Amino acid sequence: MKSAGKTKEQLLEEIAELRLRVDGLERAWAMVRDSEERYRKLLESVTDYVYTVKVEHGRAVGTTHGAGCSRLTGYDPEDFERDPLLWLNMVSEEDRAAVLEQADRILRGEDAMPLEHRILRKDGTLLWVRNTPVVRRDAFGRVAFYDGIIQDVTASKGVEAKAMHDARHDPLTMLPNRHLMLDRLAELIDAARREGDKVAVLFVDLDNFKPINDTLGHAMGDEVLKEAAARMQGSVRSTDTVARVGGDEFVVLLGRQRGGAGAAEVARKLVAALSKPYRSLGGAAGPGASVGVSLYPDDGADPFTLIRGADEAMYHVKNHQRGSFAFASSLTRLNHPGADDA
């Protein structure tokens, strides 16, 4: 019997060839599935968990979450199935726009870089995670799936934050150091320029600190410095800055000033607080302090000019009347008599 001009033997040969092809395709598909399984196991071995998003016509149509999601988020895969928006709702509100932008870029077929953002676990714990997308495309180059590789980076974020804090703070008193003080002063000047306010810079130097170090030792000197730092912080507003910029030198920044009266009042408080008996000295009198004050924009328009002016005023006090304060503008009048009459 013939079919379409072919003999039975020819048809059997074609069927046999088709069976070989089907077997080959099945083996190839099995290899793909095996490769896919090994790929996912590899991902799960080097990360916390993986979620997979199925994409059709540029839209996400389904998401599956790997078993590791329970360990990291506290939610089971079934929780995500019941609430399709759970993955977004557990993202910190401040980070949701960035997370949505990452997903939109992938759906548009664009490259998307790893993103670090915060999520809220089921138990209320806040975590930092790194979300790394891996895009899988079909034969036409269209996005068919993408995997989100989720890693818990909370610990490294803590190390990073500590390193940044340490780089900008004095290790003894935990006050801002010179670098952070300069940054804050620049910000205060910018704000004052916009609002028409003034900024006060107070340069504080302990008067009799060296004898404490020389006679009682550096350990005792460190305790006195810490106590002095605490007293200065207690003499200003919570929005003001007290910074340690040298061995026994400090700078106080006062924003939103209308004139010099507020700075003068703070200077008086600092002088009084730093001369009272010190617990670290067994109730003995403290070293006291000399304070120089400069004002923006009266005495300068940039951080370095203002600090230099306050420093010079402080040295004038130290050389003429320790345990008090003076404004940089008063030195200008002393050095240029009659300047106010010009």
C-alpha positions in Angstrom: 0.0 0.0 0.0 1.2 3.5 -0.9 0.5 6.9 0.7 1.3 10.1 -1.3 3.5 8.1 -3.5 5.5 6.5 -0.7 5.9 2.9 -0.1 5.2 1.3 3.3 8.9 0.8 3.8 9.6 4.4 3.2 6.9 5.5 5.6 8.3 3.2 8.3 11.7 4.6 7.8 10.4 8.2 8.2 8.4 7.1 11.3 11.6 5.6 12.7 13.5 8.8 11.9 10.8 10.9 13.5 10.9 8.7 16.6 14.7 9.3 16.8 14.1 13.0 16.5 11.5 12.9 19.3 13.8 10.9 21.5 16.5 13.4 20.8 14.2 16.3 21.6 13.1 14.6 24.8 16.7 14.0 25.8 17.5 17.6 25.0 14.6 18.8 27.0 15.6 16.6 29.9 19.0 18.1 29.7 17.5 21.6 29.8 15.4 20.6 32.8 18.5 19.1 34.5 20.5 22.2 33.7 17.7 24.4 35.0 17.6 22.4 38.2 21.3 22.5 38.7 21.2 26.3 38.0 18.6 26.9 40.7 20.5 24.6 43.2 23.6 26.6 42.5 21.8 29.9 43.0 20.3 28.6 46.3 23.7 27.5 47.5 25.2 30.9 47.1 22.3 33.2 48.0 19.5 33.4 50.5 16.7 32.7 48.1 15.5 33.1 44.5 12.2 34.3 43.1 11.2 33.8 39.5 8.9 36.1 37.5 7.2 34.8 34.3 6.8 37.5 31.7 4.4 37.7 28.7 4.2 40.6 26.3 6.2 42.8 28.7 4.0 42.1 31.7 4.6 40.0 34.8 2.0 37.2 34.8 3.2 35.1 37.7 5.9 34.8 40.4 7.2 31.9 42.3 9.3 32.2 45.4 12.0 29.7 46.4 11.9 27.8 49.7 14.6 30.0 51.1 12.1 32.9 51.3 10.7 31.5 54.6 14.1 31.7 56.3 14.8 35.2 55.1 11.4 36.9 55.1 9.4 34.8 57.5 6.8 34.4 54.8 6.1 31.0 53.1 5.8 30.7 49.3 2.1 30.1 49.9 1.8 33.6 51.6 3.1 35.2 48.4 0.6 33.2 46.3 -2.3 34.3 48.4 -1.2 38.0 48.3 0.4 38.9 45.0 1.5 42.3 46.3 3.2 41.0 49.4 6.6 41.2 47.7 6.1 45.0 47.3 4.3 45.7 50.6 7.2 44.2 52.6 9.6 46.6 51.0 10.3 49.7 53.1 8.2 52.7 51.8 11.3 54.7 51.2 12.7 52.1 48.8 9.5 51.0 46.9 10.0 53.5 44.0 13.5 52.2 43.4 12.3 48.5 43.5 9.4 49.3 41.1 11.8 51.1 38.7 14.1 48.1 38.7 11.2 45.8 37.8 10.0 48.1 35.1 13.4 48.3 33.5 13.5 44.5 33.2 10.0 44.3 31.8 11.0 46.9 29.2 13.8 44.6 28.2 16.5 46.9 29.6 19.5 46.0 31.8 19.0 46.5 35.5 21.8 46.6 38.0 21.6 45.0 41.5 19.7 47.0 44.0 20.1 47.2 47.7 16.9 48.0 49.7 15.2 47.3 52.9 12.4 44.8 53.6 10.3 44.2 56.7 10.2 40.6 57.9 7.0 39.0 59.1 8.2 39.4 62.7 8.8 43.2 62.1 12.6 42.9 61.8 14.1 45.3 59.2 16.7 43.8 56.8 18.8 45.1 54.1 18.9 42.9 51.0 20.7 42.9 47.6 18.3 42.1 44.8 20.2 40.9 41.7 18.1 40.3 38.5 19.1 37.6 36.1 17.1 37.9 32.8 16.2 34.9 30.7 15.1 35.6 27.1 13.3 33.5 24.5 14.5 32.7 21.0 13.4 36.1 19.7 15.3 38.0 22.5 12.2 38.9 24.4 12.2 38.6 28.2 10.5 35.4 29.1 11.5 35.1 32.8 13.7 36.8 35.2 15.1 35.6 38.5 15.6 37.8 41.5 18.6 36.6 43.5 18.1 37.9 47.1 21.0 38.2 49.6 20.8 39.4 53.2 23.4 42.2 53.4 22.3 43.6 56.8 25.5 42.7 58.5 27.7 44.4 55.8 25.5 47.4 55.9 26.1 47.6 59.7 29.9 47.4 59.1 29.6 50.1 56.4 27.6 52.4 58.6 30.0 52.0 61.5 33.0 52.7 59.2 31.3 55.8 57.9 30.4 56.9 61.5 34.0 56.3 62.7 35.5 58.2 59.8 33.4 61.3 60.8 33.5 61.2 64.6 36.1 61.6 67.3 36.8 58.1 68.8 37.2 59.4 72.3 34.2 61.7 72.8 32.0 60.4 69.9 31.5 64.0 68.8 31.7 65.0 65.1 35.2 65.5 64.0 36.6 68.3 61.9 35.5 66.8 58.6 31.9 66.4 59.6 31.9 69.8 61.3 33.0 71.4 58.1 30.2 69.7 56.2 27.6 70.8 58.7 28.9 74.3 58.7 28.7 74.5 54.9 25.1 73.2 55.1 24.2 75.8 57.8 25.7 78.6 55.6 23.7 77.5 52.6 20.5 77.5 54.7 21.3 80.8 56.2 21.9 82.3 52.8 18.5 81.2 51.6 16.6 82.2 54.8 18.5 85.4 55.6 19.6 84.0 58.9 23.0 84.1 60.6 25.3 81.2 61.7 27.5 81.4 64.8 30.8 79.6 65.1 32.2 79.2 68.6 35.8 78.1 69.0 36.4 76.6 72.5 39.8 75.8 74.0 40.2 74.4 77.5 42.5 76.8 79.4 44.4 74.6 81.8 44.2 71.1 80.2 48.0 70.5 79.7 48.8 70.5 83.4 46.1 67.8 83.9 47.7 65.6 81.3 51.2 66.2 82.6 50.5 65.6 86.3 47.6 63.1 86.3 48.3 61.3 83.0 46.6 60.9 79.7 44.0 58.5 80.9 42.7 61.1 83.4 43.0 63.7 80.7 40.8 61.6 78.4 38.1 61.4 81.2 38.2 65.2 81.6 37.8 65.6 77.8 34.8 63.3 77.8 33.2 65.1 80.7 33.8 68.5 79.0 32.3 67.2 75.8 29.1 66.1 77.6 28.9 69.5 79.4 29.1 71.3 76.1 26.4 69.2 74.5 24.2 69.9 77.5 24.7 73.7 77.0 23.3 73.8 73.4 20.2 72.8 71.5 19.8 69.3 70.2 20.0 70.7 66.6 23.3 72.4 67.3 26.7 70.8 66.7 29.5 70.3 69.1 32.7 68.9 67.4 36.1 68.0 68.7 38.7 69.4 66.3 41.9 69.0 68.2 43.4 67.8 71.5 41.5 70.2 73.8 39.9 72.3 71.1 36.2 72.2 70.2 33.9 74.0 67.8 30.2 74.7 68.4 27.9 75.5 65.5 24.7 77.5 66.1 22.2 77.8 63.2 19.2 80.1 62.7 20.7 83.0 64.6 19.2 86.5 64.2 22.2 88.3 65.8 25.0 87.8 68.3 22.8 87.7 71.4 22.2 84.0 71.2 25.8 83.1 70.5 26.9 85.3 73.5 24.4 83.5 75.8 25.8 80.1 74.7 29.3 81.2 75.1 28.5 82.3 78.7 27.0 78.9 79.4 30.0 77.1 78.0 32.5 79.1 80.1 30.4 78.5 83.2 29.9 74.8 82.6 33.5 74.0 81.8 34.8 75.7 85.0 32.6 73.8 87.4 34.1 71.0 89.5 34.7 67.8 87.6 33.6 64.4 88.7 36.6 62.9 86.9 38.9 65.1 89.0 37.3 64.0 92.3 35.4 67.3 92.6 38.3 69.6 91.9 37.8 72.7 89.7 37.7 72.1 86.0 40.2 73.5 83.5 37.8 76.3 82.3 37.7 77.5 78.8 38.2 80.5 76.4 35.8 81.0 73.6 36.0 83.0 70.3 32.9 83.7 68.3 32.4 84.6 64.6 29.1 85.2 62.7 28.0 84.5 59.2 27.8 86.7 57.1 29.3 89.4 59.3 32.8 87.8 59.7 33.0 85.7 56.6 31.0 83.8 54.0 32.8 80.4 54.0 33.6 77.8 56.7 37.3 78.4 56.8 37.1 82.2 57.2 34.5 81.8 60.0 36.6 79.2 61.8 39.8 81.3 61.5 38.0 84.3 62.8 36.6 82.4 65.8 40.0 80.9 66.4 41.7 84.3 66.4 39.1 85.6 68.8 39.7 82.7 71.1 43.4 83.3 71.2 42.8 86.9 72.0 40.8 85.9 75.0 43.3 83.3 76.0 46.1 85.9 76.0 44.2 88.7 77.7 41.3 87.3 79.8 41.0 83.6 80.1 37.7 82.1 81.1 35.6 84.5 79.0 34.7 85.0 75.3 35.0 87.6 72.6 33.6 88.2 69.1 35.8 88.3 66.0 34.1 91.6 65.2 35.4 93.1 68.4 39.0 92.3 67.3 38.3 94.1 64.1 37.3 97.2 66.0 40.4 96.9 68.2 42.7 96.6 65.2 40.9 99.4 63.3 39.8 102.1 65.7 37.1 104.3 64.3 36.0 101.6 61.8 32.4 101.9 63.0 32.5 105.7 62.3 33.5 105.2 58.7 
